[in-house]
Amino acid sequence: MSNKRIFITGGSGFVGAVLLSALPASRISFFGRRDLGIPDAYFVRGQIQPDTQYLGAFNNVDVVIHLAARVHIMNDSSSDPLAEFRAVNTEGTLNLARRAAEAGVKRFIFLSSIKVNGESTSNCNPFTASDMRNPEDPYGMSKSEAEEQLLALGKETGMEIVIIRPPLVYGEGVKANFASLMKLVGKGFPLPFRAINQNKRSLVSVYNLVDLIKVCIDHPNAANQVFLVSDDNDLSTAQMVALMAKVQGKTNLSLPVPVWCFKLAGKLFKKEAVVDRLVGSLQLDIEHTKKTLDWVPPYTVEHGFQLAAKKTRDDWMIKCFVY
């Protein structure tokens, strides 16, 4: 990597923590609510808002990597979720990018989401970078609007825009549903997923995602492009559970409950979307990314699962010791 000066938002997040550890601290400025105490790195305190000024924050900065976001929330109880997502993910992002362009930043890397493409590929081909945007929820809409406005800003100012759309990101420290499933498998519970073996889900380990981000810092072909990213090894739900058992040294106790049972339950309880995330497909075609950047994911799915399992085991041991 070159000696470019890099400004990172979201450094305290799941992806940001891995990215910060993968870059030379002396070349980093990071922006957030709290100082992470990284020696040699420069900290700028603040929040991503539509009116944040960023006074002096972009001095000598060549590249901005924007990871911070209002993240997708299951069962969001906000009275106007779209407005709240837009305030940070759309308006806040555009303000950040405009301020960066005014300061002479050359490249802006935006971590978006595959939700810009849609929620499922169960009845269609894998998503590609050239597909029409089709977001279905407020989070995806806010990211989609940010992409459109960033690309327009790039044309207006000459600042290079790079957009990366990941699916579910996992690895050491992952939380939410992935971590919960890993823990259930690790405790030896018999789960009813063995028959869910015809669907395909694209995932990306945080280590592959960070590797791609690093490539996009310098690669000339990355300018003004949209890239999809995955491990390039899609798994069925049954395969995912089997691998979780393998990396934790457990017997796979999944039971062969027919898929139609899940679909029937989804209809009865009006949870079709939840069921489709379990039995349906969400695949990404990353050929454009691989060919444009001459890049292939350097880490295997099993590598990422092993590190995710390690964190899960460590958390369990700490809780047992403390309680």
N, C-alpha and C positions, 0 to 999 in steps of 0.2 A: 504494500500500500504506500502511496505517496505521503508527503508531509503536509497534506491539507489540514487546515484547522476546522474542526467539526463541532457543531452546536447540536446537542441532543435534548429533546424533550421526552419526558416519561422515563427518565433514567432509573427511577425507583420501582418501576413495574417489572413484570415477569420477563418480557423481552428485553427491556432496557438494561436490566442487571447483567444479563449475559453479554449484551453488546458492549457495555462499558468495560467489562472484564476482557473483551477481545480486542480493544483498541488501546493505543498508547495514551496514557493519562495526560501526558504533557501536551497533547494535541486536542484535548477535549474541553469544551465548555458545556455544562449541563444545566438545564433549567427545571425548576420544580419548587415545591413547597418547603422542602427541607434539604439541608446539606447532608450528603451521604458520607462526607469525610474522606473522599478519595484523594490521596496525596498527589500533588502536581496538577490535578484537574481544577478548572475554574468554575465556581458555582454562581449561578444567577437565580435569585429567589423570585418567585412569581407564580401566577396561574394563567392557564390558557383561557382568555376571555376576549370578546369582540373589541374591547377598548384598551387592552394591555399595550403599554408604550414600548417596552423593550429598549429603553434608553441605553445606548452604548453596548448592548448585549451582543451585537454582531460585529464588533470591531475585529478586523482581521479574520473573520470567519469565511471559509470557502464553501462549506456544505452544511445544510441543516438536515437533520434526520428527525422527523416528527413522528414520535410514537405515542405521545400522550393523547388520551381521548376519554370521553364519557362512554364507558363500555356497555355492551349489550347486557340488559338486565331481564332475567326471566320474571314474568308476572309483575311488570313495572306498575306501581300504583300511582304514579304521577298523574296529575289532572291533564297535563298536556305534554306527553313524552316527546313528541316530535320537536316542539319548541325548545325543550331542554337539551335534546341531542344536537339540534342545530346551533344553539348558542355556543357550544364547545367545539363540536366536530366539524361544523361548517363555517360559521362566522368567526369563531376563534382561530380556526386553521387558516382561513383566508387572511385575517388580520396579521397573523404570524408571518405568512408567506409574503404579504405586501411589505411589511416592515423589513423583512430580510432582503427583498429585491431592492428596496430603496437604499439599503446599506451596502449593496454591491455583492451580495451572496450569489455565487455562480450556479449552485445546484440545490434543489429542494427535494428530498426523498420523503414520500408520504406513505405511512403504513395504513392501508385501507382495509378492506375486508371482502371475502368472497360473497358476502351477503349483498354486495352491489350487483352481482350477477343474478342472485335469487336464493331460494331456500333449499331446492332439491333438484336432482337430475334423475329421479326415479323413472320418469317417462320420456326422457330425452337424452341426447348425447352429452358427454362431459362439457362443462363450461370452458370457454376459451377467452383469451384476452380481447378478441375482436367482437365478441357477442354484444348485443345491445344491453345496456344496463336495465335490470328488472328487479330492483329492491322491493321487498314486501313488508318490511317493518320499519319503524322510525329510525332505528340505529342504521340499517342499511341505506335508508333514504338520505340520512345526514351525511354518510360517507360518500354516497353517489354524488350528491350536490357539491360536496367539497372537491371531489375529483374534477367535475366539470369546471368549476370556478378556478381551480388551480391551473388547469390546462389553458384556460382563457388568459389568466394572469401571465403565464409563461409566454404566450404569444405577444402579449402587450409589452412585457418588460425585457424579454430575452433570457430570463432566468430559466435554467433547465429543470423540468419537472420529471420526477421518476415516481411512479405509483406501483405499489406492491400489494396484491390481494392474497392474503393467506386464508386457509380454512382453519379448523381447530388446531391450535398450537399447544404442544405438550413438551414435557421434559422435567427436569428436577425443579420442584417448587410449583408445579402445576396445581391448580385448584379446581373447584366446581365439579361437574359431572365426571370428568375423566379421573380425578383423584378419588372420588367416591367409589367409582367402579373398581379402581385398582385396589382400594382397601377391602371391598367386599370379596374380591377374588382372593386377596391375600389372607383373609380370615377363613377361607375354605367354605364359604356359603355356596350351596348348589343354586346356580342361576339359570333361568329358563331361556337361554339364548343359543343353544347348540344348533337349532334348526334355522336360525337367521344367517344362512350361509350363501345366499344368492345376491345380496346387496353389496355395494362397494362404497367405501368412504375414503376420501382423500384426507390425509392428515399431514402436518409438517412439524418436525421436531424444532424446538427453538434454536438448536445448533445449526440446522440447515438454513433456517430463516435468517439467522445472524450472518451466516456465511454469504448468503445472497445479498444482504444489505451491504456488507463490506465490498463485494464486487461492484455494486452500484455506485459506490463512492467515486470510483475512478473510471469505470469502463465508458469509453466514448459512445458506444452503441446504446447505452441506457437512457440517454437524453430524450425526454418527451415520449416515454414509452410506458405502457401498462404491462405489468408482469404478474402472472399467476405463479404460485409457488406451492410445492408439496414435496413429500419424500419420494414421489414417483413410484410408490408401491402401495396401491390401494388395498384396503382390507374389508372383509365382511365383518359384521358384528361378532359372529362366531369366531373368526380368526383373531379378532382383537382380544377377546376374552381368553382364548387359548394362549396367546402370546403373553398376556398379563400373568397368567398362571405360570408359564414357563420361566419368565425372568424372576419370579418370586419363589421358584422351586416348589410350586404347589401342583397337585393333581387337578386337572381341569374337570370340574364336577358339573358342568353345564348340562341342563336337561333339554330334551328335544321337543319343546312346546311348539306346535305348529304356528306359522306366521299368521294364519287367518285368525287365530285366537287373539293375537295382539290387535289386529285391525278391527275385529268385532268389538273389543274392549274400548278402542279409540272412538268408535262411532257411538257406543252406548254412553260413554262418559264425556263425549264431545272433546276428545283429546287427540284428534287425528294428526295434528301437527307434531305433537309430542311423540306419537307412535311412529310417524314417518322418520323422525330423527333416529329412531331405533332400528326400524326394519327397512327403511328406504335408502336411497343412494344419494351421494353428493360427491361427484368426481370432477377433478380439474385436469385439463389438458395443458401441460407445461412445456410443450414442444417449442412454442415461441420464445419462452424464457431460455431454454437450453440452447437453441440455435443462435439467438441474438447475442447472448452473453458468453457463448461457449462454456456453459456451466452445467454441471450435474450435481445433485445433492451428494455431499461427501460422506454423510453419516447414514447408517442403516436405521430402519424402524426399530429393530431390536436394541440398538444402542440407546435411542431415546427412551424406550420403554424401561430399560434397565436403570437409567438415571432417575426416571420418574418413580420407579419402584423403590429405589434407594431412599429417596426423600420420604416416601410414604412409610417405610419401615422405621426411619429415624424418628419421624413424628410420633409413631405408635410407641416406640421405646421410651421416648421422653415422657409421654403421657403416663405410661405404666410406672415410670420411676417417680414422677412427681405426685401422682394420685394414689 
